[in-house]
């Protein structure tokens, strides 16, 4: 079956849902680890990323634990003036809904139930940085057959 | 009915860009590929990826970086930021190194490439109306950046795209390790 047709006959009920990570990143933290686990009741379809923070002097890395997949990376063979890659600046990744700056994924990503995602924050503001990351999307409930 | 007037949209608020976009869900209005029931056609089994290129450049200095791209990197959006933008921040040029293609006839200033998402203003990412696919094996994107400021400038360019998952032999097959998505009907068994 053509995938486009298959998806038109998708077998899921979608329930609007958000996974939220709140963290006060310590001042000058380097790759401060935080984990977010998808609940065991349903897979999650990630559509939007939203983020608020105290200071924009904050970087983020994101990794999927089961596969080791890095969502944010660089393989730049020459990166001028930066010693260690600690991720991308959070303001490039996502903004707030208030500012109409939620970042839309072109193709939503399925986060399987129980899978763990790591977010590593690096702060250069020199003060505790209060950050909230929201993964907004849908819980996928298999539609009863019949 | 005689005497009735046809319904008019003359005084209805409309997004001026609406004619360019599908009429259905909001998500669909962001990308043509953002279809109602994902995954989306040729992007089946792709995963989101943000390739990030940071620079710290001295006054009026130029530098370049090559980024090795994962399989089938499909560029969808660009974001940039700079610590100083008094004289425009920076000028940048991007190349598909494998195909020897450039993305502009000359370098473009930061403000005309893209902004950032956060910071309180409207999201400033530049979304490509049609994705650009780096489909050749071992593709690289070359980023050449010139600092336009008379002070040190911390610059970052991020490319958002979709990549074919590195642990998946072909679209539709199970990824490994990690197993299939628990209830996804199209990735179970031997694939579709």
Contacts between the chains, C-beta under 8 A, distances in Angstrom:
chain1	res1	chain2	res2	distance
A	1	B	192	6.7
A	3	B	39	7.2
A	3	B	41	5.7
A	3	B	44	4.9
A	3	B	171	7.8
A	3	B	172	7.7
A	3	B	186	7.5
A	3	B	192	7.7
A	4	B	35	7.4
A	4	B	40	7.8
A	4	B	41	4.8
A	6	B	186	5.9
A	6	B	192	7.0
A	7	B	35	6.6
A	7	B	36	7.7
A	7	B	37	3.9
A	7	B	38	6.4
A	7	B	39	6.7
A	7	B	40	7.2
A	7	B	41	7.9
A	8	B	36	7.5
A	8	B	37	5.9
A	9	B	37	7.9
A	10	B	37	3.9
A	11	B	185	5.6
A	12	B	183	8.0
A	42	B	183	7.5
A	43	B	181	5.8
A	43	B	182	5.8
A	43	B	183	5.7
A	43	B	184	6.7
A	45	B	38	7.0
A	47	B	27	6.0
A	51	B	117	7.9
A	51	B	118	6.1
A	52	B	118	7.9
A	53	B	118	7.2
A	56	B	118	6.5
A	56	B	119	6.2
A	64	B	178	8.0
A	66	B	177	6.7
A	66	B	178	3.9
A	67	B	165	7.8
A	67	B	167	5.8
A	67	B	175	6.6
A	67	B	177	6.7
A	67	B	178	4.6
A	69	B	47	6.4
A	69	B	165	7.2
A	69	B	166	7.4
A	69	B	167	7.7
A	71	B	47	7.3
A	71	B	48	5.9
A	71	B	49	6.2
A	71	B	50	6.4
A	72	B	49	7.8
A	72	B	50	4.6
A	72	B	52	6.2
A	73	B	49	7.2
A	73	B	50	7.5
A	73	B	51	6.6
A	73	B	52	7.1
A	74	B	51	6.2
A	74	B	52	5.0
A	74	B	53	6.1
A	74	B	54	7.4
A	74	B	67	6.4
A	75	B	51	7.7
A	75	B	67	5.6
A	75	B	68	4.1
A	75	B	69	7.9
A	76	B	53	5.2
A	76	B	65	3.9
A	76	B	66	6.5
A	76	B	67	5.0
A	76	B	143	7.7
A	77	B	65	6.8
A	77	B	66	4.7
A	77	B	67	7.8
A	77	B	68	7.4
A	78	B	63	7.4
A	78	B	64	6.8
A	78	B	65	5.1
A	78	B	66	6.9
A	79	B	53	6.8
A	79	B	54	5.9
A	79	B	55	6.9
A	79	B	65	5.4
A	80	B	55	4.9
A	80	B	56	6.2
A	80	B	57	6.2
A	80	B	63	4.0
A	80	B	65	7.3
A	81	B	55	6.5
A	81	B	56	3.1
A	81	B	57	6.9
A	81	B	63	8.0
A	82	B	54	4.8
A	82	B	55	7.4
A	82	B	56	5.8
A	85	B	52	7.7
A	85	B	54	7.3
A	87	B	52	7.2
A	88	B	50	5.7
A	88	B	52	4.0
A	88	B	156	6.7
A	88	B	158	5.2
A	89	B	81	5.7
A	89	B	116	7.2
A	89	B	156	5.5
A	89	B	158	8.0
A	90	B	118	6.1
A	91	B	81	6.3
A	91	B	116	4.3
A	91	B	117	6.2
A	91	B	118	3.4
A	91	B	119	5.0
A	92	B	50	7.8
A	92	B	52	7.4
A	92	B	79	4.2
A	92	B	80	7.5
A	92	B	81	5.8
A	92	B	116	5.0
A	92	B	117	6.4
A	92	B	118	7.6
A	92	B	156	6.3
A	92	B	158	4.5
A	93	B	50	6.8
A	93	B	79	8.0
A	93	B	117	6.6
A	93	B	118	7.5
A	93	B	158	7.6
A	94	B	117	5.2
A	94	B	118	6.4
A	95	B	116	7.7
A	95	B	117	4.1
A	95	B	118	3.9
A	95	B	119	6.7
A	95	B	120	7.8
A	95	B	123	5.4
A	96	B	118	7.1
A	96	B	120	7.8
A	99	B	118	7.8
A	99	B	119	7.9
A	99	B	120	5.5
A	99	B	121	6.1
A	99	B	122	6.2
A	99	B	123	7.1
A	100	B	122	5.3
A	100	B	123	6.3
A	101	B	117	4.8
A	101	B	118	6.3
A	101	B	121	7.4
A	101	B	122	6.2
A	101	B	123	3.5
A	101	B	124	8.0
A	102	B	123	7.4
A	103	B	117	5.3
A	103	B	123	6.9
A	103	B	125	6.9
A	103	B	160	7.8
A	104	B	27	6.6
A	104	B	30	4.5
A	104	B	31	7.5
A	104	B	34	7.1
A	105	B	34	8.0
A	105	B	48	5.4
A	106	B	30	7.1
A	106	B	31	4.4
A	106	B	33	5.3
A	106	B	34	5.4
A	106	B	40	7.6
A	106	B	43	7.5
A	106	B	76	4.8
A	106	B	77	7.8
A	106	B	131	7.4
A	106	B	162	6.5
A	107	B	33	6.4
A	107	B	34	7.1
A	107	B	38	5.7
A	107	B	39	5.7
A	107	B	40	5.0
A	107	B	43	4.5
A	107	B	46	5.9
A	107	B	48	7.4
A	107	B	162	5.5
A	108	B	27	8.0
A	108	B	34	8.0
A	108	B	38	4.7
A	108	B	39	7.6
A	109	B	47	6.0
A	109	B	48	5.5
A	110	B	39	8.0
A	110	B	181	5.2
A	110	B	184	6.2
A	112	B	178	7.5
A	112	B	181	4.7
A	112	B	182	5.4
A	113	B	182	5.1
A	113	B	183	7.8
A	115	B	178	7.5
A	140	B	183	6.6
A	140	B	184	7.9
A	142	B	183	5.2
